[in-house]
Amino acid sequence: MDLHLLSSLYSLVAFFCVARLVLSVISIWTKISYKYALSKWIFQQKDLVKKYGSWAVVIGSSDGIGKSLAKELAKRGMNIVLISNEEEKLKSVSADIESECSVQTIVIYADFSKTEEEYEKIFTVIDGLDVGILVNNAGTACGLPYLFENMSRQQIWTMMLVNMGAATVMTHYILPKMISKGKGLIANMASTSSFAPTPYASLYAASKTFILSFSESLRHELKGTGVDVQVIHPFFVDTRVAENSKAPTLPKVLYPSADKYAKSLSTMIGEDDITAGYLPHQIQFAISQSLPRCVQIWMAADFMAVRDFRKEQQSRKDR
Ligand SMILES: NC(=O)c1ccc[n+]([C@@H]2O[C@H](COP(=O)([O-])OP(=O)(O)OC[C@H]3O[C@@H](n4cnc5c(N)ncnc54)[C@H](OP(=O)(O)O)[C@@H]3O)[C@@H](O)[C@H]2O)c1
């Protein structure tokens, strides 16, 4: 083939590839900014009580994102059931919400690392309530980063029971009630680590992948019932969960406080099937998803801990 023709052909292909990339970046960017702009001016004005019901049950609401989100939902007129395993902290969150938001709260002390009895306690209290939103937020990172083989059996059970068990059992209890009312929202707290394996947080990331898969299957099963299932997947937020990773070295805009994150997230509640809940995290997510999976895993490992974490742990043991 004529050399000149071949080089023109290559240039044309290269032009189309670059144009496609630019168009997809513009399209993602437009979609994201449009959603978050709408969230501020339109979604936030929606009446959650009318749409779903008068009570929101937030599990894991004594601290971090759950505590801040409970307050944001209360600001939108919802009564709140606060559940966690620290009674004193819960009482103070409850007092704070009631004094600032003029809504009712109920405090339930329950340890999700235990089984049936704890749930019975919860179900007895919330049985007669018009629960419109269930936020399955309780979670523990068991002090990540860790090497899986160094986790104790107790830590393994705690992580599985709190991160997966609580959301599963709570959803199983609440769903029939929501279906019979023909409305409701289950908002499940996943993580960006739901989307790619995360070395040095292997079980944590796997528990979050469970939440993602469980929620997406349920959403499909629930089509036509009026009940929505939403997945929330933050990147790093400044709470106990992230404190031992490299997240604290990130710029503040990428590592927001729980209050800042929850303020943004609350405007997206019930609006998108899957949301990062916070614009900078949504952009980070779009970029990370466009990378090859091996790069995503490499970056996740780097964020969780130094890459020679195993060697470091070994030399600590040897000292
Ligand atoms: N922070 C992040 O960077 C990040 C990123 C992605 C996803 N997430 C997810 O976001 C959710 C909230 O975490 P967070 O960052 O806000 O962390 P956090 O401040 O540690 O809050 C975790 C909440 O879960 C509760 N909880 C933990 N173990 C429990 C148990 N055994 N029984 C009952 N409640 C229990 C805690 O209650 P106590 O205070 O009583 O222990 C607390 O209210 C978690 O599902 C987490 O995996 C966080």
Ligand as a Chemical Component Dictionary entry (heavy atoms), coordinates in Angstrom:
data_LIG
# 
_chem_comp.id                   LIG 
_chem_comp.type                 NON-POLYMER 
_chem_comp.pdbx_formal_charge   0 
_chem_comp.three_letter_code    LIG 
# 
loop_
_chem_comp_atom.comp_id 
_chem_comp_atom.atom_id 
_chem_comp_atom.alt_atom_id 
_chem_comp_atom.type_symbol 
_chem_comp_atom.charge 
_chem_comp_atom.model_Cartn_x 
_chem_comp_atom.model_Cartn_y 
_chem_comp_atom.model_Cartn_z 
_chem_comp_atom.pdbx_ordinal 
LIG N1  N1  N 0  -14.541 6.460  56.217 1  
LIG C1  C1  C 0  -14.289 5.997  55.019 2  
LIG O1  O1  O 0  -13.285 6.370  54.391 3  
LIG C2  C2  C 0  -15.240 5.037  54.371 4  
LIG C3  C3  C 0  -15.060 4.767  53.009 5  
LIG C4  C4  C 0  -15.923 3.876  52.399 6  
LIG C5  C5  C 0  -16.951 3.294  53.114 7  
LIG N2  N2  N 1  -17.105 3.570  54.443 8  
LIG C6  C6  C 0  -18.198 2.916  55.165 9  
LIG O2  O2  O 0  -19.014 3.875  55.778 10 
LIG C7  C7  C 0  -19.682 3.294  56.896 11 
LIG C8  C8  C 0  -19.533 4.208  58.105 12 
LIG O3  O3  O 0  -18.190 4.192  58.530 13 
LIG P1  P1  P 0  -17.451 5.467  59.096 14 
LIG O4  O4  O 0  -16.373 5.780  58.165 15 
LIG O5  O5  O -1 -18.425 6.504  59.469 16 
LIG O6  O6  O 0  -16.772 4.804  60.385 17 
LIG P2  P2  P 0  -17.026 4.976  61.955 18 
LIG O7  O7  O 0  -16.900 6.395  62.346 19 
LIG O8  O8  O 0  -16.159 3.984  62.609 20 
LIG O9  O9  O 0  -18.569 4.564  62.140 21 
LIG C9  C9  C 0  -18.972 3.249  62.113 22 
LIG C10 C10 C 0  -20.333 3.117  62.756 23 
LIG O10 O10 O 0  -20.669 1.708  62.780 24 
LIG C11 C11 C 0  -20.933 1.340  64.139 25 
LIG N3  N3  N 0  -20.507 -0.018 64.475 26 
LIG C12 C12 C 0  -19.293 -0.569 64.305 27 
LIG N4  N4  N 0  -19.269 -1.812 64.833 28 
LIG C13 C13 C 0  -20.492 -2.031 65.365 29 
LIG C14 C14 C 0  -21.089 -3.119 66.054 30 
LIG N5  N5  N 0  -20.410 -4.231 66.344 31 
LIG N6  N6  N 0  -22.386 -3.019 66.443 32 
LIG C15 C15 C 0  -23.088 -1.878 66.193 33 
LIG N7  N7  N 0  -22.579 -0.815 65.553 34 
LIG C16 C16 C 0  -21.296 -0.893 65.138 35 
LIG C17 C17 C 0  -20.111 2.316  64.962 36 
LIG O11 O11 O 0  -20.624 2.339  66.260 37 
LIG P3  P3  P 0  -19.664 2.617  67.559 38 
LIG O12 O12 O 0  -19.269 4.040  67.472 39 
LIG O13 O13 O 0  -20.610 2.334  68.650 40 
LIG O14 O14 O 0  -18.527 1.671  67.457 41 
LIG C18 C18 C 0  -20.318 3.609  64.189 42 
LIG O15 O15 O 0  -21.540 4.183  64.525 43 
LIG C19 C19 C 0  -19.042 1.927  57.098 44 
LIG O16 O16 O 0  -19.889 0.942  56.534 45 
LIG C20 C20 C 0  -17.757 2.020  56.314 46 
LIG O17 O17 O 0  -17.312 0.769  55.885 47 
LIG C21 C21 C 0  -16.271 4.441  55.091 48 
# 
loop_
_chem_comp_bond.comp_id 
_chem_comp_bond.atom_id_1 
_chem_comp_bond.atom_id_2 
_chem_comp_bond.value_order 
_chem_comp_bond.pdbx_ordinal 
LIG N1  C1  SING 1  
LIG C1  O1  DOUB 2  
LIG C1  C2  SING 3  
LIG C2  C3  SING 4  
LIG C2  C21 DOUB 5  
LIG C3  C4  DOUB 6  
LIG C4  C5  SING 7  
LIG C5  N2  DOUB 8  
LIG N2  C6  SING 9  
LIG N2  C21 SING 10 
LIG C6  O2  SING 11 
LIG C6  C20 SING 12 
LIG O2  C7  SING 13 
LIG C7  C8  SING 14 
LIG C7  C19 SING 15 
LIG C8  O3  SING 16 
LIG O3  P1  SING 17 
LIG P1  O4  DOUB 18 
LIG P1  O5  SING 19 
LIG P1  O6  SING 20 
LIG O6  P2  SING 21 
LIG P2  O7  DOUB 22 
LIG P2  O8  SING 23 
LIG P2  O9  SING 24 
LIG O9  C9  SING 25 
LIG C9  C10 SING 26 
LIG C10 O10 SING 27 
LIG C10 C18 SING 28 
LIG O10 C11 SING 29 
LIG C11 N3  SING 30 
LIG C11 C17 SING 31 
LIG N3  C12 SING 32 
LIG N3  C16 SING 33 
LIG C12 N4  DOUB 34 
LIG N4  C13 SING 35 
LIG C13 C14 SING 36 
LIG C13 C16 DOUB 37 
LIG C14 N5  SING 38 
LIG C14 N6  DOUB 39 
LIG N6  C15 SING 40 
LIG C15 N7  DOUB 41 
LIG N7  C16 SING 42 
LIG C17 O11 SING 43 
LIG C17 C18 SING 44 
LIG O11 P3  SING 45 
LIG P3  O12 DOUB 46 
LIG P3  O13 SING 47 
LIG P3  O14 SING 48 
LIG C18 O15 SING 49 
LIG C19 O16 SING 50 
LIG C19 C20 SING 51 
LIG C20 O17 SING 52 
# 
